[in-house]
Amino acid sequence: MTAKPYGLICPISKACEVLQARWTLPILCEIWAGETRFNDIRRALGGISPTVLSRRLSELEAAGMVERIEDPAKGSVDYLRTQKAVDLEPALIALAHWAQANIEADVALSYEVSTLMWKMRKMDVSKVPARRIVVRFHFSDADEAHEVYWLLLRPGFPVEVCVDVPGFEVDLYVETTTESFGAVIMGRSTLAREEELGRMYVSGDAALKRSLPDWFPKSKHSTAEGIAMLRAPGEGVA
């Protein structure tokens, strides 16, 4: 937002001047998805530094895209979209669907494991048996501090993503890669296809394994038309 103006008589260039700064659109998308607290936005984005996030939020506030709401009683701060940002939704949806259809999966699926696992908090717990459930995820290609995560589900509690052993017996084991896991979330593959291709292995409680497709979280853009699917090993570009 502090970039030098293009100086063009073009509304798209004016929109770019406001939105092109790195992390600006992802921040808006996370707020749109329901992350309104600073630390939650930072965790959802993974690679952003606190300094950059703070700067971008201030810029969005100055541009009238985000409103900063303080609650002195709770000592909390929430960042909410203004109507100006809400009006941007159709353009963001169109951009997301364009990317789903026109950017090859092996390019698009470059995710950090931590951000993928953070998405698991959005799973539909109503489709999970009403008991304590522990799912262990191992990412064989993780290039981060953690390659093993645990998902802890308990009735009446928020979904928990753990990097330390939660201290309960594991019900389901998932061995996968960031690319394979991300492909399922983004609708560029399915759990069944990834297992068939040997890129994902699921073992443990048989009933939980059968129900996994029902509660595995999916991006809201996973049903876009013409999605470029993650290719099978040895499959060339169409």
MOJOUR-V975307 format. One record per backbone hydrogen bond with DSSP energy under -0.5 kcal/mol. NH is the residue of the N-H (numbers start at 1). CO is the residue of the C=O. If there is no record, write none. Layout:
nh=NH co=CO
nh=NH co=CO
This chain:
nh=10 co=8
nh=14 co=10
nh=15 co=11
nh=16 co=12
nh=17 co=13
nh=18 co=14
nh=19 co=15
nh=20 co=16
nh=24 co=21
nh=27 co=23
nh=28 co=24
nh=29 co=25
nh=30 co=26
nh=31 co=27
nh=32 co=28
nh=33 co=29
nh=34 co=31
nh=35 co=30
nh=36 co=34
nh=41 co=37
nh=42 co=38
nh=43 co=39
nh=44 co=40
nh=45 co=41
nh=46 co=42
nh=47 co=45
nh=53 co=49
nh=54 co=50
nh=55 co=51
nh=56 co=52
nh=57 co=53
nh=58 co=54
nh=59 co=55
nh=60 co=56
nh=61 co=57
nh=62 co=58
nh=63 co=59
nh=64 co=61
nh=65 co=60
nh=66 co=60
nh=67 co=80
nh=69 co=67
nh=69 co=78
nh=70 co=68
nh=71 co=76
nh=72 co=70
nh=74 co=71
nh=75 co=71
nh=76 co=71
nh=78 co=69
nh=79 co=36
nh=80 co=67
nh=80 co=78
nh=82 co=65
nh=86 co=82
nh=87 co=83
nh=88 co=85
nh=89 co=86
nh=91 co=88
nh=92 co=88
nh=93 co=89
nh=94 co=90
nh=95 co=91
nh=96 co=92
nh=97 co=93
nh=98 co=94
nh=99 co=95
nh=100 co=96
nh=101 co=97
nh=102 co=98
nh=103 co=99
nh=104 co=102
nh=107 co=104
nh=108 co=104
nh=109 co=105
nh=110 co=107
nh=110 co=108
nh=111 co=109
nh=116 co=112
nh=117 co=113
nh=118 co=114
nh=119 co=115
nh=119 co=116
nh=120 co=116
nh=120 co=117
nh=121 co=118
nh=122 co=119
nh=123 co=120
nh=125 co=123
nh=127 co=124
nh=128 co=125
nh=131 co=129
nh=133 co=153
nh=135 co=151
nh=136 co=172
nh=137 co=135
nh=137 co=149
nh=138 co=174
nh=139 co=147
nh=140 co=138
nh=140 co=176
nh=142 co=139
nh=149 co=137
nh=150 co=162
nh=151 co=135
nh=152 co=150
nh=152 co=160
nh=153 co=133
nh=153 co=151
nh=157 co=154
nh=160 co=152
nh=162 co=150
nh=162 co=160
nh=171 co=134
nh=172 co=134
nh=173 co=203
nh=174 co=136
nh=175 co=201
nh=176 co=138
nh=176 co=174
nh=181 co=177
nh=182 co=178
nh=183 co=179
nh=184 co=180
nh=185 co=181
nh=186 co=182
nh=187 co=184
nh=188 co=183
nh=189 co=183
nh=194 co=190
nh=195 co=191
nh=196 co=192
nh=197 co=193
nh=198 co=195
nh=199 co=194
nh=200 co=194
nh=201 co=175
nh=203 co=173
nh=205 co=171
nh=209 co=205
nh=210 co=206
nh=211 co=207
nh=212 co=208
nh=212 co=209
nh=214 co=211
nh=215 co=211
nh=215 co=212
nh=216 co=212
nh=219 co=185
nh=222 co=219
nh=224 co=221
nh=227 co=224
nh=228 co=100
nh=229 co=227
nh=230 co=188
nh=235 co=232
